[in-house]
């Protein structure tokens, strides 16, 4: 259905898509997820050439849409798009918004366009709004109209660019309900969304985007329950991450303590847990830094918004030694008192062969 080869999109100061190659099969329902600024919307807009790729090729069936002589008007009859901000004509009624393109681009009669438009309005639950104007509608109603307008062209592929992001939270559900029903029709769909429950429910494939491309892809179960790569895991589990690295005995202890306080405040971590996070860092570094003449410590704190649990991971240089085994060391005693769970493991890393995991609440 859609084939993308070595797609790159570069702007003056950023390259959201660096080298994307993927095939989208007929009937796929693909959710595209990932942090803001990772090229999700850009990918969709490149497929129907609302954004012109810097390099690479895109095919829709056997038509190369990136070819200089491609008739994009013909391609866009087959590839419909639903935007974040509706893009309805304010001076036209709802039914006029829906029938305009089928009459102008497909050449169907006014009566046929009207009949199909009313069928689609009833399908999205808004048959009674046919003669209303967009300004008379709620955000959720406008987005449902926008979906009906896209369907009026009977496209083979539907691209939805964050269709619920501009909506009040109370209106998200009504649009999601329409999208869930649409996903059952067998049409090929790609949807950029931050609604993870929706992505899990409607998709047969999920693309997680980061680092200039599709960082990881798989089924909803693979991506949401068993992600293979670190950034995917952090994103789907809503983990906030702080990384502090130490490579000297004279590291900026006070500066790092301030960074921890700022990070905890930014992520609305409770004062009690903030204090525990800071104390674990202080005691762990007091334990680890004297261990080596040339210390090298990588410390990462992950905070889960869902569970309210924080986890420090300390990877450190030197011989494979479990420094938490000492019963006489004050820092070890303090760490054990703070930790919900404390473990040591050897890892396959020549520079940082030791790892201590400390879970705190």
DRENDO-1510 file (C-alpha; in Angstrom, 1 decimal, always signed):
<recs>
REC; n; res; u; v; w
REC; 1; UNK; +0.0; +0.0; +0.0 .
REC; 2; UNK; +2.6; +2.6; +1.1 .
REC; 3; UNK; +6.4; +2.1; +0.8 .
REC; 4; UNK; +8.9; +4.6; +2.2 .
REC; 5; UNK; +12.6; +4.4; +1.4 .
REC; 6; UNK; +15.3; +6.5; +3.1 .
REC; 7; UNK; +13.0; +9.4; +3.8 .
REC; 8; UNK; +14.7; +12.6; +5.2 .
REC; 9; UNK; +13.1; +15.9; +6.1 .
REC; 10; UNK; +15.5; +18.6; +7.2 .
REC; 11; UNK; +14.7; +22.2; +8.2 .
REC; 12; UNK; +17.2; +25.0; +8.9 .
REC; 13; UNK; +17.8; +24.1; +12.5 .
REC; 14; UNK; +16.4; +20.6; +13.0 .
REC; 15; UNK; +16.1; +17.3; +11.2 .
REC; 16; UNK; +13.0; +15.5; +12.5 .
REC; 17; UNK; +13.3; +12.6; +10.0 .
REC; 18; UNK; +16.8; +11.4; +9.2 .
REC; 19; UNK; +16.5; +8.0; +7.5 .
REC; 20; UNK; +13.0; +6.4; +7.5 .
REC; 21; UNK; +12.3; +3.2; +5.6 .
REC; 22; UNK; +9.1; +1.2; +6.2 .
REC; 23; UNK; +6.2; -0.5; +4.5 .
REC; 24; UNK; +2.6; +0.0; +5.4 .
REC; 25; UNK; +0.3; -2.8; +4.3 .
REC; 26; UNK; -3.3; -2.6; +3.0 .
REC; 27; UNK; -5.6; -2.6; +6.0 .
REC; 28; UNK; -2.9; -1.7; +8.6 .
REC; 29; UNK; -4.0; +0.5; +11.5 .
REC; 30; UNK; -0.8; +2.1; +12.7 .
REC; 31; UNK; -0.5; +4.3; +15.8 .
REC; 32; UNK; +2.5; +6.7; +15.7 .
REC; 33; UNK; +3.7; +7.6; +19.2 .
REC; 34; UNK; +6.6; +9.3; +20.8 .
REC; 35; UNK; +7.8; +12.6; +22.5 .
REC; 36; UNK; +7.0; +15.9; +20.9 .
REC; 37; UNK; +9.4; +17.0; +18.2 .
REC; 38; UNK; +10.3; +13.5; +17.0 .
REC; 39; UNK; +8.8; +13.8; +13.5 .
REC; 40; UNK; +5.5; +12.1; +14.0 .
REC; 41; UNK; +3.3; +14.7; +12.2 .
REC; 42; UNK; +6.1; +15.4; +9.7 .
REC; 43; UNK; +6.0; +11.7; +8.6 .
REC; 44; UNK; +2.3; +11.9; +7.9 .
REC; 45; UNK; +2.6; +15.3; +6.1 .
REC; 46; UNK; +5.4; +13.9; +3.9 .
REC; 47; UNK; +3.2; +11.0; +2.8 .
REC; 48; UNK; +0.7; +13.3; +1.1 .
REC; 49; UNK; +3.4; +15.9; +0.3 .
REC; 50; UNK; +2.0; +18.6; +2.6 .
REC; 51; UNK; +5.7; +18.7; +3.5 .
REC; 52; UNK; +8.2; +18.1; +0.7 .
REC; 53; UNK; +10.9; +15.6; +1.7 .
REC; 54; UNK; +14.5; +16.7; +1.6 .
REC; 55; UNK; +15.4; +13.3; +0.1 .
REC; 56; UNK; +14.1; +9.8; -0.2 .
REC; 57; UNK; +11.1; +8.2; -2.0 .
REC; 58; UNK; +7.5; +7.4; -1.1 .
REC; 59; UNK; +5.1; +5.2; -3.1 .
REC; 60; UNK; +1.3; +4.8; -2.7 .
REC; 61; UNK; +0.7; +1.5; -4.4 .
REC; 62; UNK; +2.6; +1.8; -7.6 .
REC; 63; UNK; +2.6; +5.6; -7.7 .
REC; 64; UNK; +5.8; +7.4; -6.6 .
REC; 65; UNK; +4.4; +10.5; -4.9 .
REC; 66; UNK; +7.9; +12.0; -4.6 .
REC; 67; UNK; +8.4; +12.0; -8.3 .
REC; 68; UNK; +8.5; +15.4; -9.9 .
REC; 69; UNK; +5.7; +14.6; -12.4 .
REC; 70; UNK; +3.4; +13.1; -9.8 .
REC; 71; UNK; -0.2; +14.5; -9.8 .
REC; 72; UNK; -0.7; +15.0; -6.1 .
REC; 73; UNK; -4.3; +16.0; -6.6 .
REC; 74; UNK; -5.0; +12.4; -7.8 .
REC; 75; UNK; -3.0; +10.9; -4.9 .
REC; 76; UNK; -4.9; +13.0; -2.4 .
REC; 77; UNK; -8.2; +11.6; -3.6 .
REC; 78; UNK; -6.9; +8.3; -2.3 .
REC; 79; UNK; -5.1; +9.6; +0.9 .
REC; 80; UNK; -7.3; +11.6; +3.2 .
REC; 81; UNK; -6.1; +13.6; +6.2 .
REC; 82; UNK; -7.7; +14.7; +9.5 .
REC; 83; UNK; -5.9; +17.6; +11.0 .
REC; 84; UNK; -5.5; +18.7; +14.7 .
REC; 85; UNK; -7.4; +22.0; +14.1 .
REC; 86; UNK; -10.3; +20.8; +12.0 .
REC; 87; UNK; -9.7; +23.2; +9.0 .
REC; 88; UNK; -13.5; +23.6; +8.4 .
REC; 89; UNK; -14.8; +26.4; +6.2 .
REC; 90; UNK; -16.4; +28.8; +8.7 .
REC; 91; UNK; -18.7; +30.4; +6.1 .
REC; 92; UNK; -20.2; +27.1; +4.9 .
REC; 93; UNK; -22.7; +24.8; +6.7 .
REC; 94; UNK; -21.6; +21.4; +7.9 .
REC; 95; UNK; -23.2; +19.6; +5.0 .
REC; 96; UNK; -21.5; +22.0; +2.6 .
REC; 97; UNK; -18.2; +21.4; +4.2 .
REC; 98; UNK; -18.7; +17.7; +3.6 .
REC; 99; UNK; -20.0; +17.8; +0.0 .
REC; 100; UNK; -17.7; +20.4; -1.5 .
REC; 101; UNK; -14.7; +18.2; -2.3 .
REC; 102; UNK; -16.6; +15.2; -3.6 .
REC; 103; UNK; -18.5; +17.4; -6.0 .
REC; 104; UNK; -15.4; +19.4; -7.1 .
REC; 105; UNK; -12.8; +16.6; -7.2 .
REC; 106; UNK; -14.8; +13.4; -7.8 .
REC; 107; UNK; -17.4; +15.0; -10.0 .
REC; 108; UNK; -20.4; +13.4; -8.3 .
REC; 109; UNK; -23.8; +15.1; -8.4 .
REC; 110; UNK; -25.1; +17.4; -5.7 .
REC; 111; UNK; -27.8; +15.0; -4.6 .
REC; 112; UNK; -25.4; +12.0; -4.4 .
REC; 113; UNK; -22.9; +14.1; -2.4 .
REC; 114; UNK; -25.7; +15.2; -0.1 .
REC; 115; UNK; -27.1; +11.7; +0.5 .
REC; 116; UNK; -23.6; +10.4; +1.2 .
REC; 117; UNK; -22.8; +13.4; +3.4 .
REC; 118; UNK; -25.9; +12.8; +5.5 .
REC; 119; UNK; -25.1; +9.1; +5.9 .
REC; 120; UNK; -21.6; +10.0; +7.2 .
REC; 121; UNK; -23.1; +12.7; +9.5 .
REC; 122; UNK; -25.4; +10.1; +11.0 .
REC; 123; UNK; -22.5; +7.7; +11.3 .
REC; 124; UNK; -20.5; +10.2; +13.5 .
REC; 125; UNK; -23.7; +11.0; +15.4 .
REC; 126; UNK; -24.3; +14.5; +14.1 .
REC; 127; UNK; -27.1; +14.2; +11.5 .
REC; 128; UNK; -29.0; +17.0; +13.2 .
REC; 129; UNK; -26.1; +19.4; +12.7 .
REC; 130; UNK; -26.2; +19.4; +8.8 .
REC; 131; UNK; -27.3; +23.0; +8.5 .
REC; 132; UNK; -25.3; +24.4; +11.4 .
REC; 133; UNK; -22.1; +26.4; +10.9 .
REC; 134; UNK; -18.7; +25.4; +12.4 .
REC; 135; UNK; -18.8; +28.3; +15.0 .
REC; 136; UNK; -22.0; +26.7; +16.4 .
REC; 137; UNK; -20.3; +23.4; +17.2 .
REC; 138; UNK; -18.1; +22.2; +20.1 .
REC; 139; UNK; -14.5; +21.1; +19.4 .
REC; 140; UNK; -15.5; +17.5; +19.6 .
REC; 141; UNK; -18.3; +18.0; +17.1 .
REC; 142; UNK; -16.0; +19.9; +14.7 .
REC; 143; UNK; -13.5; +17.1; +14.8 .
REC; 144; UNK; -16.2; +14.5; +14.0 .
REC; 145; UNK; -17.3; +16.7; +11.1 .
REC; 146; UNK; -13.7; +16.8; +9.9 .
REC; 147; UNK; -13.6; +13.0; +10.0 .
REC; 148; UNK; -16.9; +12.8; +8.1 .
REC; 149; UNK; -15.5; +15.2; +5.5 .
REC; 150; UNK; -12.4; +13.1; +5.0 .
REC; 151; UNK; -14.6; +9.9; +4.6 .
REC; 152; UNK; -16.7; +11.6; +2.0 .
REC; 153; UNK; -13.8; +11.3; -0.5 .
REC; 154; UNK; -13.8; +7.5; +0.2 .
REC; 155; UNK; -10.0; +7.4; +0.6 .
REC; 156; UNK; -8.0; +4.2; +0.6 .
REC; 157; UNK; -5.7; +5.6; +3.3 .
REC; 158; UNK; -6.7; +7.9; +6.2 .
REC; 159; UNK; -4.0; +9.9; +8.1 .
REC; 160; UNK; -5.0; +11.4; +11.4 .
REC; 161; UNK; -2.7; +14.0; +12.9 .
REC; 162; UNK; -3.3; +14.1; +16.7 .
REC; 163; UNK; -7.1; +14.4; +16.2 .
REC; 164; UNK; -7.8; +14.9; +19.9 .
REC; 165; UNK; -4.9; +17.2; +20.9 .
REC; 166; UNK; -6.8; +20.4; +20.4 .
REC; 167; UNK; -9.9; +19.2; +22.4 .
REC; 168; UNK; -11.1; +19.8; +25.9 .
REC; 169; UNK; -10.6; +16.6; +27.9 .
REC; 170; UNK; -14.4; +16.2; +28.2 .
REC; 171; UNK; -14.7; +16.0; +24.4 .
REC; 172; UNK; -11.9; +13.5; +23.7 .
REC; 173; UNK; -14.1; +10.5; +24.3 .
REC; 174; UNK; -16.6; +11.3; +21.6 .
REC; 175; UNK; -14.0; +11.6; +18.9 .
REC; 176; UNK; -12.1; +8.5; +20.1 .
REC; 177; UNK; -15.4; +6.5; +19.8 .
REC; 178; UNK; -15.7; +7.5; +16.1 .
REC; 179; UNK; -12.0; +6.6; +15.5 .
REC; 180; UNK; -12.5; +3.2; +17.2 .
REC; 181; UNK; -15.4; +2.5; +14.8 .
REC; 182; UNK; -13.4; +3.7; +11.8 .
REC; 183; UNK; -10.6; +1.4; +12.7 .
REC; 184; UNK; -13.0; -1.6; +12.2 .
REC; 185; UNK; -13.8; -0.7; +8.6 .
REC; 186; UNK; -10.7; -2.2; +7.0 .
REC; 187; UNK; -9.3; +1.0; +5.7 .
REC; 188; UNK; -5.6; +1.7; +6.0 .
REC; 189; UNK; -5.0; +4.2; +8.8 .
REC; 190; UNK; -2.1; +6.0; +10.4 .
REC; 191; UNK; -2.8; +8.0; +13.6 .
REC; 192; UNK; -0.4; +10.2; +15.5 .
REC; 193; UNK; -1.6; +10.2; +19.0 .
REC; 194; UNK; -0.7; +10.8; +22.7 .
REC; 195; UNK; -3.6; +8.7; +23.8 .
REC; 196; UNK; -1.9; +5.4; +24.7 .
REC; 197; UNK; -5.2; +3.5; +25.5 .
REC; 198; UNK; -6.5; +4.4; +22.1 .
REC; 199; UNK; -3.3; +3.3; +20.4 .
REC; 200; UNK; -3.4; +0.0; +22.2 .
REC; 201; UNK; -7.1; -0.6; +21.4 .
REC; 202; UNK; -7.3; +0.2; +17.7 .
REC; 203; UNK; -3.8; -0.7; +16.2 .
REC; 204; UNK; -2.3; -3.8; +14.8 .
REC; 205; UNK; +1.1; -2.0; +14.6 .
REC; 206; UNK; +2.7; +0.8; +16.7 .
REC; 207; UNK; +5.6; +3.0; +15.6 .
REC; 208; UNK; +7.6; +4.6; +18.4 .
REC; 209; UNK; +9.5; +7.6; +16.9 .
REC; 210; UNK; +12.7; +9.0; +18.3 .
REC; 211; UNK; +16.3; +9.8; +17.2 .
REC; 212; UNK; +15.1; +10.9; +13.7 .
REC; 213; UNK; +13.1; +7.9; +12.7 .
REC; 214; UNK; +11.1; +4.8; +13.8 .
REC; 215; UNK; +13.1; +3.9; +16.9 .
REC; 216; UNK; +11.0; +0.8; +17.6 .
REC; 217; UNK; +8.0; -0.9; +16.0 .
REC; 218; UNK; +5.8; -3.8; +16.9 .
REC; 219; UNK; +2.4; -5.0; +17.9 .
REC; 220; UNK; +0.6; -3.1; +20.7 .
REC; 221; UNK; +1.5; -5.9; +23.1 .
REC; 222; UNK; +5.2; -5.8; +22.1 .
REC; 223; UNK; +5.4; -2.0; +22.4 .
REC; 224; UNK; +3.3; -1.4; +25.5 .
REC; 225; UNK; +3.9; -4.6; +27.5 .
REC; 226; UNK; +7.4; -5.7; +26.3 .
REC; 227; UNK; +9.3; -2.9; +24.8 .
REC; 228; UNK; +12.8; -3.9; +23.7 .
REC; 229; UNK; +14.6; -0.5; +23.7 .
REC; 230; UNK; +15.2; +1.9; +26.6 .
REC; 231; UNK; +13.6; +5.0; +25.3 .
REC; 232; UNK; +10.5; +3.1; +24.3 .
REC; 233; UNK; +10.2; +1.6; +27.8 .
REC; 234; UNK; +10.6; +5.0; +29.4 .
REC; 235; UNK; +8.0; +6.6; +27.2 .
REC; 236; UNK; +5.2; +4.0; +27.5 .
REC; 237; UNK; +5.7; +3.7; +31.2 .
REC; 238; UNK; +5.7; +7.5; +31.6 .
REC; 239; UNK; +9.1; +7.5; +33.3 .
REC; 240; UNK; +10.8; +10.8; +34.0 .
REC; 241; UNK; +14.5; +10.4; +33.8 .
REC; 242; UNK; +17.5; +12.3; +35.4 .
REC; 243; UNK; +21.1; +11.3; +34.6 .
REC; 244; UNK; +24.1; +12.4; +36.5 .
REC; 245; UNK; +27.6; +11.3; +35.6 .
REC; 246; UNK; +30.7; +11.5; +37.8 .
REC; 247; UNK; +34.3; +11.1; +36.6 .
REC; 248; UNK; +36.3; +12.8; +39.3 .
REC; 249; UNK; +36.8; +12.9; +43.1 .
REC; 250; UNK; +36.2; +16.7; +42.8 .
REC; 251; UNK; +32.7; +16.5; +41.3 .
REC; 252; UNK; +30.2; +19.3; +41.9 .
REC; 253; UNK; +28.3; +17.7; +44.7 .
REC; 254; UNK; +26.2; +20.8; +45.6 .
REC; 255; UNK; +25.5; +21.5; +41.9 .
REC; 256; UNK; +24.2; +18.0; +41.4 .
REC; 257; UNK; +22.1; +18.2; +44.6 .
REC; 258; UNK; +20.5; +21.4; +43.2 .
REC; 259; UNK; +19.8; +19.6; +39.9 .
REC; 260; UNK; +18.0; +16.8; +41.7 .
REC; 261; UNK; +15.8; +19.4; +43.6 .
REC; 262; UNK; +14.9; +21.2; +40.4 .
REC; 263; UNK; +14.1; +18.0; +38.5 .
REC; 264; UNK; +11.9; +16.7; +41.4 .
REC; 265; UNK; +10.0; +20.0; +41.5 .
REC; 266; UNK; +9.5; +20.1; +37.7 .
REC; 267; UNK; +8.0; +16.6; +37.9 .
REC; 268; UNK; +5.8; +17.4; +40.9 .
REC; 269; UNK; +7.4; +14.7; +43.1 .
REC; 270; UNK; +6.3; +14.9; +46.7 .
REC; 271; UNK; +8.7; +16.6; +49.2 .
REC; 272; UNK; +9.0; +13.3; +51.1 .
REC; 273; UNK; +10.1; +11.3; +48.0 .
REC; 274; UNK; +12.3; +14.2; +46.9 .
REC; 275; UNK; +14.2; +14.1; +50.1 .
REC; 276; UNK; +14.7; +10.3; +49.7 .
REC; 277; UNK; +15.9; +10.7; +46.1 .
REC; 278; UNK; +18.4; +13.2; +47.2 .
REC; 279; UNK; +19.6; +11.2; +50.2 .
REC; 280; UNK; +20.1; +8.0; +48.2 .
REC; 281; UNK; +22.2; +10.0; +45.7 .
REC; 282; UNK; +24.3; +11.5; +48.5 .
REC; 283; UNK; +24.9; +8.2; +50.3 .
REC; 284; UNK; +25.5; +6.2; +47.2 .
REC; 285; UNK; +28.1; +8.6; +45.9 .
REC; 286; UNK; +29.8; +8.6; +49.4 .
REC; 287; UNK; +30.0; +4.8; +49.0 .
REC; 288; UNK; +31.1; +4.6; +45.4 .
REC; 289; UNK; +33.5; +7.5; +44.8 .
REC; 290; UNK; +36.2; +6.5; +47.3 .
REC; 291; UNK; +36.2; +2.9; +45.8 .
REC; 292; UNK; +38.3; +3.8; +42.8 .
REC; 293; UNK; +41.4; +6.0; +42.3 .
REC; 294; UNK; +39.8; +7.2; +39.0 .
REC; 295; UNK; +36.1; +7.1; +39.7 .
REC; 296; UNK; +33.6; +6.7; +37.0 .
REC; 297; UNK; +29.9; +6.5; +38.0 .
REC; 298; UNK; +26.8; +6.8; +35.8 .
REC; 299; UNK; +23.7; +7.4; +37.9 .
REC; 300; UNK; +20.2; +7.4; +36.5 .
REC; 301; UNK; +17.0; +8.2; +38.4 .
REC; 302; UNK; +13.7; +7.1; +36.9 .
REC; 303; UNK; +10.4; +8.3; +38.4 .
REC; 304; UNK; +7.1; +6.7; +37.4 .
REC; 305; UNK; +4.1; +9.0; +37.4 .
REC; 306; UNK; +1.9; +5.9; +37.4 .
REC; 307; UNK; +3.2; +4.2; +40.5 .
REC; 308; UNK; +4.9; +7.1; +42.3 .
REC; 309; UNK; +8.0; +5.0; +42.7 .
REC; 310; UNK; +11.6; +6.2; +42.0 .
REC; 311; UNK; +14.5; +4.0; +41.1 .
REC; 312; UNK; +18.2; +4.9; +41.2 .
REC; 313; UNK; +20.6; +2.9; +39.1 .
REC; 314; UNK; +24.3; +3.4; +39.8 .
REC; 315; UNK; +26.9; +1.9; +37.4 .
REC; 316; UNK; +30.5; +2.1; +38.5 .
REC; 317; UNK; +34.0; +1.3; +37.5 .
REC; 318; UNK; +36.5; -1.0; +39.2 .
REC; 319; UNK; +36.7; -4.7; +40.0 .
REC; 320; UNK; +33.4; -6.6; +40.1 .
REC; 321; UNK; +32.5; -5.9; +43.7 .
REC; 322; UNK; +29.2; -5.7; +45.5 .
REC; 323; UNK; +29.8; -2.7; +47.8 .
REC; 324; UNK; +26.4; -3.1; +49.4 .
REC; 325; UNK; +27.6; -6.2; +51.3 .
REC; 326; UNK; +29.5; -4.2; +53.9 .
REC; 327; UNK; +27.8; -4.2; +57.2 .
REC; 328; UNK; +30.2; -1.7; +58.8 .
REC; 329; UNK; +29.8; +1.1; +56.2 .
REC; 330; UNK; +27.4; +3.9; +57.4 .
REC; 331; UNK; +26.3; +4.7; +53.8 .
REC; 332; UNK; +25.3; +1.1; +53.2 .
REC; 333; UNK; +23.2; +1.2; +56.4 .
REC; 334; UNK; +21.5; +4.4; +55.4 .
REC; 335; UNK; +20.8; +3.1; +51.9 .
REC; 336; UNK; +19.2; -0.1; +53.2 .
REC; 337; UNK; +17.0; +2.0; +55.5 .
REC; 338; UNK; +15.8; +4.2; +52.6 .
REC; 339; UNK; +15.4; +1.4; +50.0 .
REC; 340; UNK; +12.2; -0.5; +49.3 .
REC; 341; UNK; +14.5; -2.8; +47.3 .
REC; 342; UNK; +18.2; -2.9; +46.9 .
REC; 343; UNK; +20.1; -5.2; +44.5 .
REC; 344; UNK; +23.6; -5.6; +42.9 .
REC; 345; UNK; +24.4; -7.1; +39.6 .
REC; 346; UNK; +27.4; -7.6; +37.3 .
REC; 347; UNK; +27.0; -6.3; +33.8 .
REC; 348; UNK; +28.8; -6.9; +30.5 .
REC; 349; UNK; +30.6; -3.5; +30.4 .
REC; 350; UNK; +34.4; -3.1; +30.6 .
REC; 351; UNK; +34.2; +0.4; +31.9 .
REC; 352; UNK; +31.2; +0.1; +34.2 .
REC; 353; UNK; +30.9; -3.6; +35.2 .
REC; 354; UNK; +29.0; -3.0; +38.5 .
REC; 355; UNK; +25.4; -1.9; +38.9 .
REC; 356; UNK; +23.4; -1.1; +42.1 .
REC; 357; UNK; +19.6; -0.7; +41.8 .
REC; 358; UNK; +17.8; +1.1; +44.5 .
REC; 359; UNK; +14.0; +1.4; +44.5 .
REC; 360; UNK; +12.4; +4.0; +46.8 .
REC; 361; UNK; +8.9; +5.3; +47.5 .
</recs>
